Amino acid sequence: MTAESALFTELRSKALGQTVTLAKIDERTLLLFIDSQPGDDRGVMFGFEPAWHVREPGRVLTGSIDTQFEDEDPEAEERIRRLESLLGALLGRTVEDVAVEPETFDLTLALSGGYVVKTFVADATDEETWRIQDNASGSVLSGSPEGLSVL
């Protein structure tokens, strides 16, 4: 087993069965904290960027294009608040599965109630499309169309 596969297995096991405690937008990145808050030394944090979407049963709830604003957009803060309000539907949901697609290395995070967060390749040259961080150890696994990397 490679170091990347071993770290994925470890991070996946830490996330399974745990709940989403915070969902926020940081610039264009969707951050999901599992059993933790920013700065905690426990739990796992998922970061999704640049191309992702969140599905609820029957429809797409939001996606990464919704986070793209002009630098001086006077409504940017209000738009982020609206997006984070939508993402509130993820809070308290249990992580049911974490999977990486073998050919594209897209990440799928399945949550209770039929909610799904998924990356997809929009640019084959992207250096990172997602990351998972172990807040206790600081270990980070990153995915891109080229594969997995331990950071």
C-alpha positions in Angstrom: 0.0 0.0 0.0 1.3 3.5 -0.9 1.7 6.2 1.7 -1.1 8.1 -0.1 -3.4 5.1 0.0 -2.6 4.5 3.7 -3.3 8.1 4.6 -6.6 8.1 2.7 -7.7 4.9 4.5 -6.7 6.5 7.9 -8.5 9.8 7.2 -11.6 8.0 5.8 -11.9 5.9 8.9 -11.6 9.1 11.1 -14.4 10.7 9.2 -16.9 7.8 8.8 -19.7 8.0 11.3 -18.8 11.5 12.4 -20.9 14.6 11.9 -20.4 17.8 9.9 -20.0 20.6 12.5 -19.2 23.5 10.2 -19.6 24.3 6.5 -18.1 27.5 5.3 -16.9 29.3 2.2 -13.3 30.6 2.3 -12.9 32.6 -1.0 -13.8 29.9 -3.5 -13.0 26.9 -1.3 -15.8 24.9 0.4 -14.6 23.8 3.9 -16.3 21.1 5.8 -15.2 20.4 9.4 -16.0 17.0 10.7 -16.3 16.6 14.4 -14.3 19.9 14.8 -14.1 23.6 14.5 -11.3 25.7 13.1 -8.3 25.5 15.3 -9.3 22.3 17.0 -6.8 19.5 17.4 -9.3 16.8 16.7 -11.5 15.8 13.8 -11.0 16.1 10.0 -11.4 19.0 7.6 -12.3 18.6 4.0 -11.4 21.4 1.5 -13.0 21.4 -2.0 -11.7 23.7 -4.8 -11.9 24.6 -7.6 -14.8 22.6 -9.0 -17.4 21.0 -6.7 -21.1 20.7 -6.1 -23.4 19.9 -3.2 -26.4 17.7 -3.9 -29.4 17.1 -1.8 -32.0 14.5 -2.7 -33.5 15.4 -6.0 -31.4 18.4 -6.9 -28.1 20.3 -6.8 -28.1 22.6 -3.8 -25.1 24.8 -4.8 -21.8 24.6 -6.6 -18.4 26.2 -6.9 -19.5 28.7 -9.6 -21.7 30.3 -7.0 -18.6 31.3 -5.1 -17.0 33.3 -7.9 -17.4 37.0 -7.4 -15.6 40.0 -8.7 -12.9 41.2 -6.3 -14.8 44.5 -5.5 -18.3 43.0 -5.6 -20.2 45.0 -3.0 -22.7 42.1 -2.5 -20.0 39.4 -2.0 -20.4 39.2 1.7 -24.2 38.9 1.5 -23.8 36.2 -1.3 -21.4 34.2 0.9 -23.9 34.4 3.8 -26.7 33.1 1.6 -24.4 30.2 0.4 -23.4 29.4 3.9 -27.1 29.4 4.9 -27.8 26.8 2.1 -24.8 24.8 3.4 -26.4 24.8 6.8 -28.4 21.8 5.5 -25.1 19.8 5.9 -24.7 20.5 9.6 -25.3 17.5 11.9 -25.2 15.1 8.9 -23.2 12.0 9.4 -20.4 11.0 7.0 -21.5 7.7 5.4 -18.8 7.3 2.8 -15.6 8.9 1.5 -14.5 7.7 -1.9 -11.9 8.6 -4.6 -12.6 7.8 -8.2 -9.7 5.7 -9.6 -9.3 7.5 -13.0 -10.1 11.1 -12.2 -9.2 11.2 -8.5 -12.5 13.1 -7.8 -13.6 13.0 -4.2 -17.1 12.1 -3.2 -18.3 12.7 0.4 -21.7 11.0 1.1 -23.7 12.3 4.0 -26.8 11.0 5.8 -30.1 12.0 4.3 -28.9 11.6 0.7 -26.6 14.6 0.7 -23.4 14.4 -1.4 -20.4 16.7 -1.9 -18.4 15.9 -5.0 -15.5 17.4 -6.9 -15.1 17.1 -10.6 -12.3 17.8 -13.0 -12.7 21.2 -14.7 -9.1 21.6 -15.6 -6.8 18.6 -16.1 -3.8 20.7 -15.1 -5.2 21.7 -11.6 -2.6 21.0 -9.0 -5.2 20.4 -6.3 -8.9 19.8 -6.4 -9.5 18.7 -2.8 -7.7 18.1 0.5 -8.4 16.2 3.7 -6.6 17.3 6.9 -6.3 15.4 10.1 -6.6 18.2 12.7 -4.8 16.2 15.4 -1.7 15.2 13.5 -1.7 17.9 10.8 -1.4 15.3 8.1 -2.8 16.4 4.8 -3.8 14.4 1.7 -4.4 16.2 -1.5 -6.1 15.1 -4.7 -5.7 16.3 -8.3 -6.3 14.8 -11.8 -2.7 13.5 -11.6 -3.3 11.5 -8.4 -3.0 11.7 -4.6 -0.2 13.5 -2.7 0.8 13.6 1.0 1.6 17.2 1.9 
